Amino acid sequence: MFRLFWVELVKRRVAIFGWGLGLAAYGAMVTAIAPELASQLGAIDLQSIAIYAAMGITTNIDSALSMLSMYIPFMGLMAAAYALIAGVNALAGEEENGTLENVLAMPLRRRRIVIAKAWALAVAVALVLFIAFLGYAVAFLAIQDQLESSITLEKLLLGSLEPWPLCFAFAMLGMLLGAFLPRRIHALMIGLIILIAAYFINNLAAISPSLETLQPFSPFYYYGAGAALTDSPDVNNILILLGIGLGALLLALISFQRRDVTVGQWPWQRRRAPQP
């Protein structure tokens, strides 16, 4: 099982470095321009502009700290998109590529294969976020003397890793959709719809009270969105996101047990697949 985990992790190395470096470049740019933009945008009342609220910006900018707190949530959104895509490809993608049959030929039960892939996904997301932190760190050290706030390198690390529980939840959701639906395109399409809808429902609830009842159903509701820069992580919210991810993983295990690989059947057409 550990060998399969390692193979899965190595197989994702290009995506890990690609997404990680992309987010690192984004973080470096945001950090480098934070002091300048904070002084320019400080006079604008962003709370009164609906489009900013839709993007999750619900506080005004008065410092480099608030500037970073505004942009870090976008990193969480992009990292969650990577996690979802990787989760879908872990089962449905390999099935369509014809490589999943080789994995099933190994002397491992299906549930062990799914768990090994889930473990590799969790580590891959953590590596992406850590590489992204390096971008923040390089720019932060370059402009540290210009910052008049309580930002430290340790807080930037916590802020960069803060999206991990959210990404874990979406990675496991991707695995569930990949195991439950007949094709990768179906799983990816529905997963992205859920991701985008959850993001905007959570943000628009700040300006539309009618959406407040739906807000707790969005995983983004439990995402700190940069709060780690100033406060301690909310353990309850972290546990909720981990619970969502583990629940999706359990359902993925059940769905994959019933899946007839390469057939592409809808769930109601399937019988229980034999154990390899």
C-alpha positions in Angstrom: 0.0 0.0 0.0 2.9 2.4 0.8 4.4 1.6 -2.5 1.2 2.5 -4.3 1.0 5.7 -2.3 4.6 6.6 -3.3 3.9 5.8 -7.0 0.7 8.0 -6.9 2.7 10.9 -5.3 5.6 10.7 -7.8 3.1 10.5 -10.7 1.7 13.9 -9.6 5.0 15.6 -9.3 4.6 17.7 -12.5 1.1 19.0 -11.4 2.4 19.6 -7.9 5.3 21.8 -9.1 3.2 23.4 -11.8 0.3 24.4 -9.5 2.7 25.2 -6.6 4.9 27.5 -8.7 1.9 29.2 -10.2 0.5 29.9 -6.7 3.9 30.9 -5.5 4.2 33.5 -8.3 0.8 34.8 -7.4 1.7 35.0 -3.7 5.0 36.7 -4.4 3.3 39.3 -6.6 0.5 40.0 -4.0 3.0 40.3 -1.2 5.3 42.6 -3.1 2.6 45.1 -4.1 0.6 44.8 -0.8 2.0 48.0 0.9 1.5 50.1 -2.3 -2.0 48.9 -3.0 -3.0 49.2 0.6 -2.2 52.9 0.6 -4.1 53.4 -2.7 -7.2 51.5 -1.8 -7.4 52.6 1.8 -9.8 55.5 0.9 -12.3 53.2 -1.0 -15.3 51.8 0.8 -15.1 48.3 -0.6 -17.9 47.0 1.6 -20.4 49.1 -0.3 -19.4 47.6 -3.7 -21.4 44.4 -4.4 -18.9 42.9 -6.8 -16.2 42.8 -4.1 -18.5 41.1 -1.7 -19.2 38.4 -4.4 -15.5 37.8 -4.5 -15.3 37.4 -0.7 -13.9 40.9 0.1 -16.1 42.1 3.0 -13.6 44.4 4.8 -12.0 47.6 3.8 -8.2 47.8 3.1 -6.2 49.9 5.6 -2.9 48.0 5.8 -0.7 45.4 4.0 -2.1 42.9 6.5 -5.7 43.5 5.3 -4.4 43.4 1.7 -2.9 39.9 2.2 -6.0 38.8 4.1 -8.1 39.8 1.0 -6.0 37.9 -1.5 -5.2 34.7 0.4 -8.8 33.4 -0.1 -8.2 33.4 -3.8 -5.3 31.1 -3.3 -7.7 28.8 -1.3 -10.1 28.8 -4.2 -7.4 27.9 -6.8 -5.9 25.3 -4.6 -9.4 23.8 -4.1 -9.8 23.7 -7.9 -6.6 21.7 -8.2 -7.6 19.3 -5.4 -11.0 18.7 -7.1 -9.4 18.0 -10.5 -6.8 15.8 -9.0 -9.5 13.9 -7.0 -11.5 13.3 -10.2 -8.5 12.1 -12.1 -7.4 9.7 -9.3 -10.1 7.2 -10.3 -12.2 8.4 -13.3 -9.2 9.8 -15.1 -7.1 6.7 -14.8 -10.1 4.5 -15.7 -10.5 6.4 -19.0 -6.7 6.4 -19.6 -6.7 2.6 -19.2 -4.2 2.6 -16.3 -6.6 1.8 -13.5 -6.9 -1.9 -14.6 -3.2 -2.3 -14.0 -3.6 -1.0 -10.5 -6.5 -3.3 -9.8 -4.4 -6.2 -10.9 -2.2 -5.6 -7.9 -2.7 -7.9 -4.8 -4.6 -5.1 -3.0 -8.3 -4.8 -2.1 -10.1 -2.0 -3.8 -10.5 -0.1 -0.5 -6.8 -0.1 0.0 -6.2 1.3 -3.4 -8.7 4.2 -2.8 -7.2 4.9 0.6 -3.6 5.0 -0.9 -4.8 7.4 -3.6 -6.6 9.6 -1.0 -3.4 9.7 1.1 -1.4 10.7 -1.9 -3.9 13.4 -2.8 -3.8 14.8 0.8 0.1 15.0 0.7 0.1 16.4 -2.8 -2.2 19.3 -1.8 0.0 20.0 1.2 3.1 20.2 -1.0 1.3 22.6 -3.5 0.4 24.9 -0.6 3.9 24.7 0.9 5.5 25.6 -2.5 3.0 28.5 -2.7 4.2 29.7 0.7 7.7 29.9 -0.6 6.5 32.6 -3.0 5.0 34.6 -0.2 8.1 34.1 1.9 10.6 35.4 -0.8 8.6 38.5 -1.4 7.9 39.0 2.3 11.6 39.0 3.2 12.3 41.5 0.4 9.8 44.1 1.6 9.7 43.2 5.4 11.1 46.7 6.3 8.2 48.4 4.5 5.5 46.6 6.5 3.9 48.2 9.4 1.9 45.3 10.7 2.1 42.2 12.8 2.8 39.9 9.9 5.5 37.3 10.5 6.9 34.5 8.4 5.3 32.0 10.7 1.8 33.6 10.2 2.4 33.5 6.4 3.1 29.8 6.7 -0.1 29.2 8.6 -2.0 31.4 6.2 -0.6 29.4 3.2 -1.5 26.1 4.8 -4.9 27.2 6.0 -6.7 26.0 2.8 -5.5 22.4 3.3 -8.7 21.2 5.1 -10.8 22.8 2.4 -8.7 21.3 -0.3 -8.9 17.9 1.4 -12.7 18.1 1.3 -12.8 18.9 -2.4 -10.2 16.3 -3.3 -12.3 13.6 -1.6 -15.4 15.0 -3.3 -13.6 14.6 -6.6 -12.8 11.0 -5.8 -16.4 10.4 -4.9 -17.7 11.9 -8.1 -15.2 10.0 -10.1 -16.2 6.7 -8.5 -20.0 7.4 -8.6 -20.5 8.9 -12.1 -19.8 7.0 -15.3 -17.3 9.3 -17.0 -14.6 11.8 -16.0 -16.3 14.6 -17.9 -19.5 14.1 -15.8 -17.5 14.1 -12.6 -15.4 17.1 -13.5 -18.4 19.2 -14.7 -20.5 18.5 -11.6 -17.6 19.0 -9.3 -16.7 22.4 -10.8 -20.3 23.5 -10.6 -20.4 22.5 -6.9 -17.1 24.4 -6.3 -18.2 27.6 -8.0 -21.7 27.6 -6.5 -20.3 26.9 -3.0 -17.8 29.8 -3.4 -20.3 32.4 -4.6 -23.2 31.3 -2.2 -20.8 31.8 0.8 -19.7 35.2 -0.4 -23.0 36.5 -1.7 -24.6 35.7 1.7 -22.8 38.7 3.0 -25.0 41.0 0.9 -28.0 38.8 0.4 -29.8 37.6 3.6 -31.9 35.2 1.6 -28.7 33.1 1.0 -27.7 32.9 4.7 -29.7 29.7 5.2 -27.6 28.0 2.4 -24.3 29.3 3.6 -23.6 26.5 6.1 -23.9 24.0 3.3 -20.9 25.6 1.6 -17.4 24.2 2.5 -16.1 27.8 2.1 -18.2 28.8 5.1 -15.8 26.9 7.3 -12.6 28.1 5.5 -10.7 30.7 7.5 -9.9 32.7 4.4 -6.8 34.4 5.7 -7.9 34.5 9.4 -4.7 32.6 10.3 -2.7 35.8 9.6 -4.2 37.4 12.7 -6.0 34.7 14.8 -5.5 31.1 15.8 -7.1 28.5 13.5 -10.7 27.6 14.3 -10.4 23.9 15.3 -14.2 23.3 15.0 -14.2 24.5 11.3 -11.1 22.4 10.6 -12.8 19.3 12.0 -16.0 20.0 10.0 -14.0 20.2 6.7 -12.1 17.1 7.6 -15.4 15.4 8.4 -16.8 16.4 5.0 -13.7 15.0 3.4 -13.8 11.7 5.3 -17.5 11.3 4.6 -16.9 11.8 0.9 -14.0 9.3 1.1 -16.3 6.7 2.7 -18.9 7.2 0.0 -16.1 6.9 -2.6 -15.1 3.6 -1.1 -18.6 2.3 -1.3 -19.2 3.5 -4.8 -15.9 2.1 -6.1 -16.7 -1.3 -4.6 -19.8 -1.4 -6.9 -18.0 0.0 -10.0 -17.4 -2.2 -13.1 -14.2 -0.6 -14.3 -14.1 0.6 -18.0 -17.9 0.0 -18.5 -19.0 3.5 -17.7 -22.4 2.6 -16.2 -24.6 4.9 -14.2 -24.9 3.9 -10.5 -28.4 2.3 -10.9 -27.0 0.0 -13.6 -24.3 -1.5 -11.5 -23.9 -4.6 -9.6 -21.4 -5.2 -6.8 -18.0 -5.7 -8.4 -16.0 -8.8 -7.4 -13.0 -8.2 -5.1 -9.8 -8.6 -7.1 
